[in-house]
Amino acid sequence: MILQYFSILVVDDEEKLKNASSTILSNMGYDITSTASAKEALYIVDSQVFDLILSDVVMPEMDRHDLVELVKKNSRLFVFS
């Protein structure tokens, strides 16, 4: 059983992959927020609570490793990478 309020942030600079991931997860009943920017993801994490962040590995502004490190420093999220 999937909980309707399970929230996922999708971060991917490739528009088609971001949209496909978001659509599939949304159709499965998850609450989806998406962005094409790791920097924008940091702002979003500061203002919303997520159960999971699904991120691309290589992005122009910062990679997933840098994003994970900043999220760990500035958020109450448990980070598993």
C-alpha positions in Angstrom: 0.0 0.0 0.0 1.4 3.4 -1.0 0.6 6.3 1.2 -0.9 9.3 -0.6 1.2 11.8 1.4 4.6 10.1 0.8 6.5 13.0 -0.8 9.3 12.8 -3.3 11.6 15.5 -4.7 12.8 14.6 -8.2 16.0 16.4 -9.2 17.2 15.9 -12.8 18.5 18.4 -15.4 17.3 16.1 -18.2 13.8 17.3 -18.8 12.5 14.1 -20.3 13.8 11.9 -17.5 12.6 14.3 -14.8 9.1 14.4 -16.4 9.0 10.6 -16.9 10.1 9.9 -13.3 7.7 12.4 -11.9 4.7 11.1 -14.0 5.4 7.5 -13.1 5.7 8.2 -9.4 2.7 10.5 -9.4 0.6 7.9 -11.1 1.6 5.5 -8.3 0.1 7.9 -5.7 3.2 9.8 -4.5 3.2 13.5 -4.0 5.9 14.8 -6.4 7.8 18.0 -6.6 10.4 18.3 -9.3 13.2 20.6 -10.4 16.0 20.6 -13.0 18.5 22.3 -10.7 20.4 21.0 -7.7 20.6 24.6 -6.4 16.9 25.0 -6.6 16.5 21.7 -4.9 18.3 23.1 -1.9 15.8 26.0 -1.7 12.9 23.6 -2.0 14.2 21.3 0.8 14.5 24.3 3.1 10.8 25.1 2.6 9.2 21.6 2.3 9.5 18.3 3.9 10.3 15.2 1.8 10.4 11.5 2.5 12.8 10.9 -0.4 15.0 12.8 -2.8 15.6 11.1 -6.2 18.5 12.8 -7.9 20.5 12.5 -11.1 24.2 11.9 -10.5 25.7 14.4 -12.9 24.2 17.9 -13.2 25.7 21.2 -14.4 25.7 23.3 -11.2 26.6 20.6 -8.7 26.5 16.8 -8.7 24.5 14.5 -6.5 27.4 14.1 -4.0 27.5 17.8 -3.4 23.8 18.0 -3.2 23.7 15.2 -0.6 26.4 16.8 1.5 24.6 20.1 1.6 21.2 18.5 2.3 22.8 16.6 5.2 24.2 19.8 6.7 21.1 21.9 6.3 18.2 19.5 6.7 16.6 17.0 9.1 16.4 14.4 6.3 18.1 11.1 6.8 20.4 10.8 3.9 21.3 7.4 2.3 23.4 7.6 -0.9 
